[in-house]
Amino acid sequence: MNDTPDLARLIAYCSRLGRQQVDQSLRQAGYDVTPVQSRALIYLSCCCDGRPVNQRDLEQELRLRPSTINGIVNRLEEKGYILRRTSPEDGRCRLITLTEAGQAKVETFRATLDAAGRRLANCLSAEEEAAMRGYLSRVIENLENEVNKV
């Protein structure tokens, strides 16, 4: 019997602990957004260059069900961090944009998220961290190829 956990389980567990650490950091800093709301705001801030995003794109990015995304978007809209409107081209689509307040929110918690990211690897030397980045990048590329074969 082998007591060494498989690589997939180690990566999944590391991901879970990393998210827990980020969640704790955001709560301790007193932010009024949940971790998943923060991920939505970061996506809108970093990946969309101020362009409106189809709500379905946010569902795919966060890998959550439409009903869950709808709740997240509702709460962010209530807080004034995003605007949601109907697409002029397709009335079935909802377009989401980050407000100035939403962008300011992202900037205020970016330092907290960056610090959490640094704590993730503070047990590694610079060389080990570089090697880990390389290994994980290769694993990600492999998995993306596998997932996109379908």
PyMOL commands that place a pseudoatom at each C-alpha (Angstrom):
pseudoatom trace, name=CA, resn=MET, resi=1, chain=A, elem=C, hetatm=0, pos=[0.000, 0.000, 0.000]
pseudoatom trace, name=CA, resn=ASN, resi=2, chain=A, elem=C, hetatm=0, pos=[1.339, 3.426, -1.010]
pseudoatom trace, name=CA, resn=ASP, resi=3, chain=A, elem=C, hetatm=0, pos=[0.808, 6.226, 1.560]
pseudoatom trace, name=CA, resn=THR, resi=4, chain=A, elem=C, hetatm=0, pos=[1.958, 8.978, -0.803]
pseudoatom trace, name=CA, resn=PRO, resi=5, chain=A, elem=C, hetatm=0, pos=[-1.010, 10.991, -2.084]
pseudoatom trace, name=CA, resn=ASP, resi=6, chain=A, elem=C, hetatm=0, pos=[-1.332, 11.295, -5.834]
pseudoatom trace, name=CA, resn=LEU, resi=7, chain=A, elem=C, hetatm=0, pos=[-0.374, 14.557, -7.535]
pseudoatom trace, name=CA, resn=ALA, resi=8, chain=A, elem=C, hetatm=0, pos=[-3.944, 15.515, -8.462]
pseudoatom trace, name=CA, resn=ARG, resi=9, chain=A, elem=C, hetatm=0, pos=[-5.053, 15.238, -4.831]
pseudoatom trace, name=CA, resn=LEU, resi=10, chain=A, elem=C, hetatm=0, pos=[-2.086, 17.327, -3.629]
pseudoatom trace, name=CA, resn=ILE, resi=11, chain=A, elem=C, hetatm=0, pos=[-2.799, 20.060, -6.173]
pseudoatom trace, name=CA, resn=ALA, resi=12, chain=A, elem=C, hetatm=0, pos=[-6.515, 20.107, -5.303]
pseudoatom trace, name=CA, resn=TYR, resi=13, chain=A, elem=C, hetatm=0, pos=[-5.769, 20.278, -1.578]
pseudoatom trace, name=CA, resn=CYS, resi=14, chain=A, elem=C, hetatm=0, pos=[-3.233, 23.063, -2.110]
pseudoatom trace, name=CA, resn=SER, resi=15, chain=A, elem=C, hetatm=0, pos=[-5.833, 24.999, -4.115]
pseudoatom trace, name=CA, resn=ARG, resi=16, chain=A, elem=C, hetatm=0, pos=[-8.430, 24.572, -1.379]
pseudoatom trace, name=CA, resn=LEU, resi=17, chain=A, elem=C, hetatm=0, pos=[-6.039, 25.745, 1.344]
pseudoatom trace, name=CA, resn=GLY, resi=18, chain=A, elem=C, hetatm=0, pos=[-4.951, 28.699, -0.795]
pseudoatom trace, name=CA, resn=ARG, resi=19, chain=A, elem=C, hetatm=0, pos=[-8.548, 29.804, -1.258]
pseudoatom trace, name=CA, resn=GLN, resi=20, chain=A, elem=C, hetatm=0, pos=[-9.206, 29.430, 2.475]
pseudoatom trace, name=CA, resn=GLN, resi=21, chain=A, elem=C, hetatm=0, pos=[-6.197, 31.621, 3.206]
pseudoatom trace, name=CA, resn=VAL, resi=22, chain=A, elem=C, hetatm=0, pos=[-7.379, 34.299, 0.767]
pseudoatom trace, name=CA, resn=ASP, resi=23, chain=A, elem=C, hetatm=0, pos=[-10.901, 34.109, 2.238]
pseudoatom trace, name=CA, resn=GLN, resi=24, chain=A, elem=C, hetatm=0, pos=[-9.511, 34.616, 5.751]
pseudoatom trace, name=CA, resn=SER, resi=25, chain=A, elem=C, hetatm=0, pos=[-7.348, 37.523, 4.599]
pseudoatom trace, name=CA, resn=LEU, resi=26, chain=A, elem=C, hetatm=0, pos=[-10.300, 39.293, 2.988]
pseudoatom trace, name=CA, resn=ARG, resi=27, chain=A, elem=C, hetatm=0, pos=[-12.505, 38.769, 6.060]
pseudoatom trace, name=CA, resn=GLN, resi=28, chain=A, elem=C, hetatm=0, pos=[-9.776, 39.954, 8.456]
pseudoatom trace, name=CA, resn=ALA, resi=29, chain=A, elem=C, hetatm=0, pos=[-9.279, 43.081, 6.350]
pseudoatom trace, name=CA, resn=GLY, resi=30, chain=A, elem=C, hetatm=0, pos=[-13.007, 43.827, 6.701]
pseudoatom trace, name=CA, resn=TYR, resi=31, chain=A, elem=C, hetatm=0, pos=[-13.986, 43.771, 3.039]
pseudoatom trace, name=CA, resn=ASP, resi=32, chain=A, elem=C, hetatm=0, pos=[-17.691, 43.704, 2.230]
pseudoatom trace, name=CA, resn=VAL, resi=33, chain=A, elem=C, hetatm=0, pos=[-17.300, 41.224, -0.608]
pseudoatom trace, name=CA, resn=THR, resi=34, chain=A, elem=C, hetatm=0, pos=[-17.153, 37.469, -0.472]
pseudoatom trace, name=CA, resn=PRO, resi=35, chain=A, elem=C, hetatm=0, pos=[-14.210, 35.654, -2.045]
pseudoatom trace, name=CA, resn=VAL, resi=36, chain=A, elem=C, hetatm=0, pos=[-16.262, 34.627, -5.082]
pseudoatom trace, name=CA, resn=GLN, resi=37, chain=A, elem=C, hetatm=0, pos=[-17.496, 38.213, -5.461]
pseudoatom trace, name=CA, resn=SER, resi=38, chain=A, elem=C, hetatm=0, pos=[-13.881, 39.368, -5.326]
pseudoatom trace, name=CA, resn=ARG, resi=39, chain=A, elem=C, hetatm=0, pos=[-12.978, 36.906, -8.094]
pseudoatom trace, name=CA, resn=ALA, resi=40, chain=A, elem=C, hetatm=0, pos=[-15.816, 38.295, -10.211]
pseudoatom trace, name=CA, resn=LEU, resi=41, chain=A, elem=C, hetatm=0, pos=[-14.627, 41.871, -9.644]
pseudoatom trace, name=CA, resn=ILE, resi=42, chain=A, elem=C, hetatm=0, pos=[-11.024, 40.968, -10.449]
pseudoatom trace, name=CA, resn=TYR, resi=43, chain=A, elem=C, hetatm=0, pos=[-12.114, 39.259, -13.663]
pseudoatom trace, name=CA, resn=LEU, resi=44, chain=A, elem=C, hetatm=0, pos=[-14.082, 42.329, -14.700]
pseudoatom trace, name=CA, resn=SER, resi=45, chain=A, elem=C, hetatm=0, pos=[-11.173, 44.596, -13.790]
pseudoatom trace, name=CA, resn=CYS, resi=46, chain=A, elem=C, hetatm=0, pos=[-8.237, 42.672, -15.221]
pseudoatom trace, name=CA, resn=CYS, resi=47, chain=A, elem=C, hetatm=0, pos=[-9.581, 40.690, -18.112]
pseudoatom trace, name=CA, resn=CYS, resi=48, chain=A, elem=C, hetatm=0, pos=[-12.138, 42.929, -19.710]
pseudoatom trace, name=CA, resn=ASP, resi=49, chain=A, elem=C, hetatm=0, pos=[-10.412, 46.321, -20.127]
pseudoatom trace, name=CA, resn=GLY, resi=50, chain=A, elem=C, hetatm=0, pos=[-13.578, 48.190, -19.208]
pseudoatom trace, name=CA, resn=ARG, resi=51, chain=A, elem=C, hetatm=0, pos=[-15.610, 46.392, -21.867]
pseudoatom trace, name=CA, resn=PRO, resi=52, chain=A, elem=C, hetatm=0, pos=[-19.030, 45.021, -20.934]
pseudoatom trace, name=CA, resn=VAL, resi=53, chain=A, elem=C, hetatm=0, pos=[-18.977, 41.286, -20.264]
pseudoatom trace, name=CA, resn=ASN, resi=54, chain=A, elem=C, hetatm=0, pos=[-21.744, 38.877, -21.091]
pseudoatom trace, name=CA, resn=GLN, resi=55, chain=A, elem=C, hetatm=0, pos=[-23.005, 37.299, -17.876]
pseudoatom trace, name=CA, resn=ARG, resi=56, chain=A, elem=C, hetatm=0, pos=[-22.455, 33.867, -19.487]
pseudoatom trace, name=CA, resn=ASP, resi=57, chain=A, elem=C, hetatm=0, pos=[-18.741, 34.665, -19.827]
pseudoatom trace, name=CA, resn=LEU, resi=58, chain=A, elem=C, hetatm=0, pos=[-18.607, 35.279, -16.086]
pseudoatom trace, name=CA, resn=GLU, resi=59, chain=A, elem=C, hetatm=0, pos=[-20.352, 31.933, -15.510]
pseudoatom trace, name=CA, resn=GLN, resi=60, chain=A, elem=C, hetatm=0, pos=[-17.704, 30.196, -17.602]
pseudoatom trace, name=CA, resn=GLU, resi=61, chain=A, elem=C, hetatm=0, pos=[-14.807, 32.053, -15.990]
pseudoatom trace, name=CA, resn=LEU, resi=62, chain=A, elem=C, hetatm=0, pos=[-15.922, 31.250, -12.439]
pseudoatom trace, name=CA, resn=ARG, resi=63, chain=A, elem=C, hetatm=0, pos=[-17.290, 27.820, -13.435]
pseudoatom trace, name=CA, resn=LEU, resi=64, chain=A, elem=C, hetatm=0, pos=[-20.549, 28.378, -11.584]
pseudoatom trace, name=CA, resn=ARG, resi=65, chain=A, elem=C, hetatm=0, pos=[-24.188, 27.760, -12.445]
pseudoatom trace, name=CA, resn=PRO, resi=66, chain=A, elem=C, hetatm=0, pos=[-26.272, 30.591, -13.903]
pseudoatom trace, name=CA, resn=SER, resi=67, chain=A, elem=C, hetatm=0, pos=[-28.412, 30.815, -10.748]
pseudoatom trace, name=CA, resn=THR, resi=68, chain=A, elem=C, hetatm=0, pos=[-25.300, 31.196, -8.577]
pseudoatom trace, name=CA, resn=ILE, resi=69, chain=A, elem=C, hetatm=0, pos=[-23.814, 33.861, -10.857]
pseudoatom trace, name=CA, resn=ASN, resi=70, chain=A, elem=C, hetatm=0, pos=[-27.145, 35.680, -10.885]
pseudoatom trace, name=CA, resn=GLY, resi=71, chain=A, elem=C, hetatm=0, pos=[-27.028, 35.911, -7.080]
pseudoatom trace, name=CA, resn=ILE, resi=72, chain=A, elem=C, hetatm=0, pos=[-23.423, 37.139, -7.125]
pseudoatom trace, name=CA, resn=VAL, resi=73, chain=A, elem=C, hetatm=0, pos=[-24.214, 39.736, -9.771]
pseudoatom trace, name=CA, resn=ASN, resi=74, chain=A, elem=C, hetatm=0, pos=[-27.341, 40.873, -7.881]
pseudoatom trace, name=CA, resn=ARG, resi=75, chain=A, elem=C, hetatm=0, pos=[-25.347, 41.479, -4.694]
pseudoatom trace, name=CA, resn=LEU, resi=76, chain=A, elem=C, hetatm=0, pos=[-22.514, 43.274, -6.488]
pseudoatom trace, name=CA, resn=GLU, resi=77, chain=A, elem=C, hetatm=0, pos=[-25.063, 45.451, -8.273]
pseudoatom trace, name=CA, resn=GLU, resi=78, chain=A, elem=C, hetatm=0, pos=[-26.786, 46.266, -4.946]
pseudoatom trace, name=CA, resn=LYS, resi=79, chain=A, elem=C, hetatm=0, pos=[-23.412, 47.333, -3.536]
pseudoatom trace, name=CA, resn=GLY, resi=80, chain=A, elem=C, hetatm=0, pos=[-22.847, 49.609, -6.538]
pseudoatom trace, name=CA, resn=TYR, resi=81, chain=A, elem=C, hetatm=0, pos=[-19.765, 47.747, -7.794]
pseudoatom trace, name=CA, resn=ILE, resi=82, chain=A, elem=C, hetatm=0, pos=[-21.191, 46.709, -11.166]
pseudoatom trace, name=CA, resn=LEU, resi=83, chain=A, elem=C, hetatm=0, pos=[-23.860, 47.746, -13.649]
pseudoatom trace, name=CA, resn=ARG, resi=84, chain=A, elem=C, hetatm=0, pos=[-25.960, 45.207, -15.498]
pseudoatom trace, name=CA, resn=ARG, resi=85, chain=A, elem=C, hetatm=0, pos=[-27.943, 45.995, -18.598]
pseudoatom trace, name=CA, resn=THR, resi=86, chain=A, elem=C, hetatm=0, pos=[-29.617, 44.166, -21.441]
pseudoatom trace, name=CA, resn=SER, resi=87, chain=A, elem=C, hetatm=0, pos=[-27.548, 43.758, -24.584]
pseudoatom trace, name=CA, resn=PRO, resi=88, chain=A, elem=C, hetatm=0, pos=[-28.776, 46.017, -27.400]
pseudoatom trace, name=CA, resn=GLU, resi=89, chain=A, elem=C, hetatm=0, pos=[-27.979, 43.248, -29.922]
pseudoatom trace, name=CA, resn=ASP, resi=90, chain=A, elem=C, hetatm=0, pos=[-29.604, 40.358, -28.030]
pseudoatom trace, name=CA, resn=GLY, resi=91, chain=A, elem=C, hetatm=0, pos=[-32.268, 41.063, -25.444]
pseudoatom trace, name=CA, resn=ARG, resi=92, chain=A, elem=C, hetatm=0, pos=[-31.648, 37.673, -23.804]
pseudoatom trace, name=CA, resn=CYS, resi=93, chain=A, elem=C, hetatm=0, pos=[-28.076, 38.601, -22.861]
pseudoatom trace, name=CA, resn=ARG, resi=94, chain=A, elem=C, hetatm=0, pos=[-27.110, 40.605, -19.808]
pseudoatom trace, name=CA, resn=LEU, resi=95, chain=A, elem=C, hetatm=0, pos=[-23.987, 42.742, -20.029]
pseudoatom trace, name=CA, resn=ILE, resi=96, chain=A, elem=C, hetatm=0, pos=[-21.977, 43.564, -16.918]
pseudoatom trace, name=CA, resn=THR, resi=97, chain=A, elem=C, hetatm=0, pos=[-19.557, 46.448, -16.433]
pseudoatom trace, name=CA, resn=LEU, resi=98, chain=A, elem=C, hetatm=0, pos=[-17.477, 47.471, -13.457]
pseudoatom trace, name=CA, resn=THR, resi=99, chain=A, elem=C, hetatm=0, pos=[-18.375, 50.836, -11.919]
pseudoatom trace, name=CA, resn=GLU, resi=100, chain=A, elem=C, hetatm=0, pos=[-15.816, 53.315, -10.591]
pseudoatom trace, name=CA, resn=ALA, resi=101, chain=A, elem=C, hetatm=0, pos=[-16.698, 52.103, -7.092]
pseudoatom trace, name=CA, resn=GLY, resi=102, chain=A, elem=C, hetatm=0, pos=[-16.077, 48.531, -8.231]
pseudoatom trace, name=CA, resn=GLN, resi=103, chain=A, elem=C, hetatm=0, pos=[-12.689, 49.424, -9.686]
pseudoatom trace, name=CA, resn=ALA, resi=104, chain=A, elem=C, hetatm=0, pos=[-11.778, 51.244, -6.478]
pseudoatom trace, name=CA, resn=LYS, resi=105, chain=A, elem=C, hetatm=0, pos=[-12.801, 48.167, -4.484]
pseudoatom trace, name=CA, resn=VAL, resi=106, chain=A, elem=C, hetatm=0, pos=[-10.523, 45.973, -6.592]
pseudoatom trace, name=CA, resn=GLU, resi=107, chain=A, elem=C, hetatm=0, pos=[-7.614, 48.335, -6.025]
pseudoatom trace, name=CA, resn=THR, resi=108, chain=A, elem=C, hetatm=0, pos=[-8.145, 48.368, -2.259]
pseudoatom trace, name=CA, resn=PHE, resi=109, chain=A, elem=C, hetatm=0, pos=[-8.116, 44.606, -1.859]
pseudoatom trace, name=CA, resn=ARG, resi=110, chain=A, elem=C, hetatm=0, pos=[-5.434, 43.880, -4.451]
pseudoatom trace, name=CA, resn=ALA, resi=111, chain=A, elem=C, hetatm=0, pos=[-2.726, 44.438, -1.809]
pseudoatom trace, name=CA, resn=THR, resi=112, chain=A, elem=C, hetatm=0, pos=[-4.432, 41.934, 0.490]
pseudoatom trace, name=CA, resn=LEU, resi=113, chain=A, elem=C, hetatm=0, pos=[-4.615, 39.374, -2.308]
pseudoatom trace, name=CA, resn=ASP, resi=114, chain=A, elem=C, hetatm=0, pos=[-0.991, 39.979, -3.295]
pseudoatom trace, name=CA, resn=ALA, resi=115, chain=A, elem=C, hetatm=0, pos=[0.142, 39.441, 0.311]
pseudoatom trace, name=CA, resn=ALA, resi=116, chain=A, elem=C, hetatm=0, pos=[-1.863, 36.204, 0.482]
pseudoatom trace, name=CA, resn=GLY, resi=117, chain=A, elem=C, hetatm=0, pos=[-0.170, 35.069, -2.728]
pseudoatom trace, name=CA, resn=ARG, resi=118, chain=A, elem=C, hetatm=0, pos=[3.269, 35.788, -1.289]
pseudoatom trace, name=CA, resn=ARG, resi=119, chain=A, elem=C, hetatm=0, pos=[2.443, 33.775, 1.860]
pseudoatom trace, name=CA, resn=LEU, resi=120, chain=A, elem=C, hetatm=0, pos=[1.513, 30.835, -0.361]
pseudoatom trace, name=CA, resn=ALA, resi=121, chain=A, elem=C, hetatm=0, pos=[5.116, 30.353, -1.478]
pseudoatom trace, name=CA, resn=ASN, resi=122, chain=A, elem=C, hetatm=0, pos=[7.116, 31.929, 1.352]
pseudoatom trace, name=CA, resn=CYS, resi=123, chain=A, elem=C, hetatm=0, pos=[8.441, 28.468, 2.282]
pseudoatom trace, name=CA, resn=LEU, resi=124, chain=A, elem=C, hetatm=0, pos=[10.206, 28.177, -1.101]
pseudoatom trace, name=CA, resn=SER, resi=125, chain=A, elem=C, hetatm=0, pos=[13.484, 29.668, -2.245]
pseudoatom trace, name=CA, resn=ALA, resi=126, chain=A, elem=C, hetatm=0, pos=[13.427, 31.861, -5.353]
pseudoatom trace, name=CA, resn=GLU, resi=127, chain=A, elem=C, hetatm=0, pos=[14.783, 28.951, -7.399]
pseudoatom trace, name=CA, resn=GLU, resi=128, chain=A, elem=C, hetatm=0, pos=[12.202, 26.530, -6.013]
pseudoatom trace, name=CA, resn=GLU, resi=129, chain=A, elem=C, hetatm=0, pos=[9.401, 28.988, -6.705]
pseudoatom trace, name=CA, resn=ALA, resi=130, chain=A, elem=C, hetatm=0, pos=[10.593, 29.453, -10.290]
pseudoatom trace, name=CA, resn=ALA, resi=131, chain=A, elem=C, hetatm=0, pos=[10.758, 25.677, -10.753]
pseudoatom trace, name=CA, resn=MET, resi=132, chain=A, elem=C, hetatm=0, pos=[7.277, 25.274, -9.247]
pseudoatom trace, name=CA, resn=ARG, resi=133, chain=A, elem=C, hetatm=0, pos=[5.881, 27.910, -11.616]
pseudoatom trace, name=CA, resn=GLY, resi=134, chain=A, elem=C, hetatm=0, pos=[7.397, 26.052, -14.533]
pseudoatom trace, name=CA, resn=TYR, resi=135, chain=A, elem=C, hetatm=0, pos=[6.025, 22.682, -13.414]
pseudoatom trace, name=CA, resn=LEU, resi=136, chain=A, elem=C, hetatm=0, pos=[2.551, 24.039, -12.745]
pseudoatom trace, name=CA, resn=SER, resi=137, chain=A, elem=C, hetatm=0, pos=[2.514, 25.897, -16.071]
pseudoatom trace, name=CA, resn=ARG, resi=138, chain=A, elem=C, hetatm=0, pos=[3.267, 22.632, -17.856]
pseudoatom trace, name=CA, resn=VAL, resi=139, chain=A, elem=C, hetatm=0, pos=[0.564, 20.788, -15.898]
pseudoatom trace, name=CA, resn=ILE, resi=140, chain=A, elem=C, hetatm=0, pos=[-1.935, 23.558, -16.710]
pseudoatom trace, name=CA, resn=GLU, resi=141, chain=A, elem=C, hetatm=0, pos=[-1.040, 23.451, -20.401]
pseudoatom trace, name=CA, resn=ASN, resi=142, chain=A, elem=C, hetatm=0, pos=[-1.463, 19.674, -20.410]
pseudoatom trace, name=CA, resn=LEU, resi=143, chain=A, elem=C, hetatm=0, pos=[-4.837, 19.875, -18.674]
pseudoatom trace, name=CA, resn=GLU, resi=144, chain=A, elem=C, hetatm=0, pos=[-6.059, 22.668, -20.970]
pseudoatom trace, name=CA, resn=ASN, resi=145, chain=A, elem=C, hetatm=0, pos=[-5.157, 20.512, -23.966]
pseudoatom trace, name=CA, resn=GLU, resi=146, chain=A, elem=C, hetatm=0, pos=[-7.044, 17.584, -22.468]
pseudoatom trace, name=CA, resn=VAL, resi=147, chain=A, elem=C, hetatm=0, pos=[-10.108, 19.640, -21.573]
pseudoatom trace, name=CA, resn=ASN, resi=148, chain=A, elem=C, hetatm=0, pos=[-10.214, 21.382, -24.943]
pseudoatom trace, name=CA, resn=LYS, resi=149, chain=A, elem=C, hetatm=0, pos=[-10.081, 18.118, -26.904]
pseudoatom trace, name=CA, resn=VAL, resi=150, chain=A, elem=C, hetatm=0, pos=[-13.799, 17.645, -26.329]
for i in range(1, 150): cmd.bond("trace and resi %d" % i, "trace and resi %d" % (i + 1))
show_as sticks, trace
zoom trace
